[in-house]
């Protein structure tokens, strides 16, 4: 499911990781229960291709738990 300005916002995200990154492609991934999951193809400086996964939580999730991403990260580290 595409949200308004989704590709623009994801482009901003990949540039925060490295200012010379460029978002090349976005696609939906299946299996997200607590969030929408997207695949990203990022072109790095020098032309190297990097694939990433991004989880996007909905407003209802944040209203229940504003620290959801941090909580899930802690679970992944266990």
Order of alpha helices (4+ residues) and beta strands (2+ residues): alpha-beta-beta-beta-alpha-alpha
